[in-house]
Amino acid sequence: MYSKKTRLAAVAIGSMAALALTACAPAASTPGPAAPTSVSDDVAAAGDVTLKLSDFWTSAEEEWIVSLIDQFEEKYPNVTIDRTREDWGQLTSTLNLQLQDEGGPDIASANNGWSSLGTLAKAGLVLNLDAYADLYDWNDSVPTTIARQNQFTTDFATIGEGSWFATPPARASLIGIYYNAAKLKELGIEAPATLDELESAAAAAKDAGEIPFSYSGLDGNTAALLGLQSLYGAEADINDFVYGDPDVKAEDTGLTDAATTLEDWNHKGWLTPDFEGIDYQTSLADFLDGDGVFRFDYTGALGLSGDQLDQFGYIQLPQAADDTTVGVGAAPGAMVISAKAEHPDVAAAFLDFLMSEDASQTAVDLGLVPMLNEVTIPDVLSQSGEAAATATLDADDGYVPYFDWASPTMLDILTQNTQLLLAGKTTPEDLTAAVDADRDAFLAQ
Amino acid sequence: MLLPRKRRRGSHANRRTRRVGLLFAAPGLLLYAAVVLWPLLQSLQYSFYKWDGFSSATWVGFQNYVNFFTDPVLRSTLGNVLVLLVFFAILPIALGLLSAAMITSSNRRGMAVFRWIFFLPQVLTSVVIALIFKRMYAPEGPINEALRAVGLGELAQNWLGDFTWALPAVGLIGTWVTFGFCMVLFIAGASSISPELYEAARMDGAGPVREFFAVTLPGLRGQLAVALTLTITAALRAFDLIWITTRGGPGTSTLTPAVALYKAAFVNPNVGQAAAIGVVMAILCLVIALVITRISEKE
């Protein structure tokens, strides 16, 4: 009995040691594929081509991509685009496997940042698109702050500069402030145009017995913190921090000021009562039902339709210090071409089409927020506000990336520390220090 | 050595039967090896690397294991599990024993309904249970409303959003889930204890309390071992209830190793760290199971 056990242990230890010492690393390192050099925009000459597309878009966003596929196929009858919709989490966690498969997608929507796009590029699974950027002139047509979100240096040490590995579709996802138009009218207040006006509006709302800011904390909420950050931090500093410039510290990005303001609003009782126990979906539904005057949120998150489009307005406030506008904003997905794609020219033409004026116009027609191009805006309150915001940000080149791209664990750090802050268990300074510590640990790797 | 001698005595036919048996078991064993043992070994291997799941991995030795025990956030998950143990294991077992004692000592009518109600969580999926409790614990949910209705409004809390209350609140869901199982297990066990033992105890003048400690509890040794093993490992593995109700928050006050593992594996790509957490949890579960069986089989 005893000897059998020892033998078993010996086998176990032996196999552990064998694995540990001799086995090769879990995934072999593959150098990235050479970037295509001879490229062409002649789609019609490519013959009959079928491209496989995988994306994670639903509802209005799905209508948008389906409509663009139809338009592209109509323009080029020799091209068929075979689309598969997958769940967001499913696609982002399996895209590496799908792109390694011979029968995998030719084009896919990936998530920005290191957690998805960066690792796909580093693993050589997606094409370097520099040649197409030259061909289609993307460097001029896309604002630098948006282009950076798709770029990596070819040694994959740096994000935010270097070669193109993805393209943004002509739609934006921003963080800004939604307001309930009827409530503002009742209070006799115009839509605020500065942070000071927003705060006095909030104070007036509180006095009138309204909830100034719809907020939830149960499952974490970073929209308000990041929305405020872009009112204090300089566009260049936030960009550089996220893209790993070690000389820029979190303190330089307006984060402490944003956390102080949010804490202050909490002390004044401006946030939804008992927000600690309310989850995101519930507070969003309550806001749409009329609880709360203002709400920081992502464009599109409210899912406004019909009459609602006129009941809620959108504001992108200028910065606290001057009147430049900085806003958290990105394309809602990074479009990549598989390194295994047989017709990269056709795929690149389709990506270019997704950045076209037609694509922007189709977006706004479907109630989405357009980006990159001038469009005709429907005469409804929320959409005119959203489109005005992207127009300003396009013009000011004022986009900053989502702050949680700075490290793979940053979203957790922000969520946890915001909860601590609003429970009085940490200070704005310590929150900022925690953010630095997390990014420094990531950069040190 | 005992076994080899026995084996040597085994006849030729015996050995053949064994070989035929192995042949029959082979497909199952192969399948088991492919879907359980191989991934197990792979996880073990991954745990020694720093790997994002995509690109090349770097060998880091025991660093991932060291992280688990030194990183303040990861280490705090072990403390949270200790608290959950009280709610997932100790409380339900104590309550289960109590109800088993009450039911066996007095076979009243209606007990079937009682059993049925408490066994109900076993047939509901944990997602449903978590969603129900999330509603009950809401700031304006039934629990706070009930407290206010009886004049205890002072006690109303943001149960799942409060740094002090979130972990016990999640733990109580676990109590409710495991309690019914423990109770049914103990009732079944108690009913198989020979009635003569109770008679003998009563003749010796034992009251219900004495009877419980002298007869029922020793008679339930086997069931206790099963209940302990399953509930303790359930506490260690706690994921679904927590992910749906609090996602580990507020702060990290309800973070468990399983939630940390999920985040490392699927949210922030750090496959090596996730594998190390998984291996530690597997070893802990195995050790606990072995210790409990050892103790319960003594004598």
HADDOCK unambig.tbl for C-alpha pairs under 7 A between the chains (distance, minus, plus):
assign (segid A and resid 19 and name CA) (segid B and resid 45 and name CA) 6.17 0.50 0.50
assign (segid A and resid 20 and name CA) (segid B and resid 45 and name CA) 6.32 0.50 0.50
assign (segid A and resid 25 and name CA) (segid B and resid 57 and name CA) 5.69 0.50 0.50
assign (segid A and resid 26 and name CA) (segid B and resid 46 and name CA) 6.59 0.50 0.50
assign (segid A and resid 26 and name CA) (segid B and resid 57 and name CA) 6.22 0.50 0.50
assign (segid A and resid 27 and name CA) (segid B and resid 55 and name CA) 6.50 0.50 0.50
assign (segid A and resid 27 and name CA) (segid B and resid 56 and name CA) 5.21 0.50 0.50
assign (segid A and resid 27 and name CA) (segid B and resid 57 and name CA) 6.24 0.50 0.50
assign (segid A and resid 28 and name CA) (segid B and resid 56 and name CA) 5.41 0.50 0.50
assign (segid A and resid 29 and name CA) (segid B and resid 55 and name CA) 6.17 0.50 0.50
assign (segid A and resid 29 and name CA) (segid B and resid 56 and name CA) 4.44 0.50 0.50
assign (segid A and resid 93 and name CA) (segid B and resid 266 and name CA) 6.57 0.50 0.50
assign (segid A and resid 96 and name CA) (segid B and resid 54 and name CA) 6.36 0.50 0.50
assign (segid A and resid 115 and name CA) (segid B and resid 268 and name CA) 6.37 0.50 0.50
assign (segid A and resid 115 and name CA) (segid B and resid 269 and name CA) 6.41 0.50 0.50
assign (segid A and resid 119 and name CA) (segid B and resid 54 and name CA) 6.10 0.50 0.50
assign (segid A and resid 119 and name CA) (segid B and resid 55 and name CA) 6.53 0.50 0.50
assign (segid A and resid 120 and name CA) (segid B and resid 54 and name CA) 6.78 0.50 0.50
assign (segid A and resid 122 and name CA) (segid B and resid 55 and name CA) 6.47 0.50 0.50
assign (segid A and resid 123 and name CA) (segid B and resid 54 and name CA) 6.12 0.50 0.50
assign (segid A and resid 123 and name CA) (segid B and resid 55 and name CA) 4.65 0.50 0.50
assign (segid A and resid 218 and name CA) (segid B and resid 161 and name CA) 5.49 0.50 0.50
assign (segid A and resid 218 and name CA) (segid B and resid 246 and name CA) 6.35 0.50 0.50
assign (segid A and resid 218 and name CA) (segid B and resid 250 and name CA) 6.85 0.50 0.50
assign (segid A and resid 219 and name CA) (segid B and resid 246 and name CA) 6.00 0.50 0.50
assign (segid A and resid 219 and name CA) (segid B and resid 247 and name CA) 6.31 0.50 0.50
assign (segid A and resid 274 and name CA) (segid B and resid 139 and name CA) 6.26 0.50 0.50
assign (segid A and resid 274 and name CA) (segid B and resid 158 and name CA) 6.55 0.50 0.50
assign (segid A and resid 276 and name CA) (segid B and resid 158 and name CA) 6.41 0.50 0.50
assign (segid A and resid 276 and name CA) (segid B and resid 161 and name CA) 4.50 0.50 0.50
assign (segid A and resid 276 and name CA) (segid B and resid 162 and name CA) 6.85 0.50 0.50
assign (segid A and resid 277 and name CA) (segid B and resid 138 and name CA) 5.97 0.50 0.50
assign (segid A and resid 277 and name CA) (segid B and resid 139 and name CA) 5.87 0.50 0.50
assign (segid A and resid 277 and name CA) (segid B and resid 158 and name CA) 4.88 0.50 0.50
assign (segid A and resid 277 and name CA) (segid B and resid 159 and name CA) 6.72 0.50 0.50
assign (segid A and resid 277 and name CA) (segid B and resid 160 and name CA) 5.67 0.50 0.50
assign (segid A and resid 277 and name CA) (segid B and resid 161 and name CA) 4.37 0.50 0.50
assign (segid A and resid 278 and name CA) (segid B and resid 138 and name CA) 6.71 0.50 0.50
assign (segid A and resid 408 and name CA) (segid B and resid 268 and name CA) 5.05 0.50 0.50
assign (segid A and resid 409 and name CA) (segid B and resid 268 and name CA) 5.97 0.50 0.50
assign (segid A and resid 416 and name CA) (segid B and resid 249 and name CA) 6.79 0.50 0.50
assign (segid A and resid 416 and name CA) (segid B and resid 250 and name CA) 6.49 0.50 0.50
assign (segid A and resid 416 and name CA) (segid B and resid 251 and name CA) 3.94 0.50 0.50
assign (segid A and resid 416 and name CA) (segid B and resid 252 and name CA) 6.43 0.50 0.50
assign (segid A and resid 417 and name CA) (segid B and resid 251 and name CA) 6.27 0.50 0.50
assign (segid A and resid 419 and name CA) (segid B and resid 250 and name CA) 5.77 0.50 0.50
assign (segid A and resid 419 and name CA) (segid B and resid 251 and name CA) 5.61 0.50 0.50
assign (segid A and resid 420 and name CA) (segid B and resid 251 and name CA) 5.73 0.50 0.50
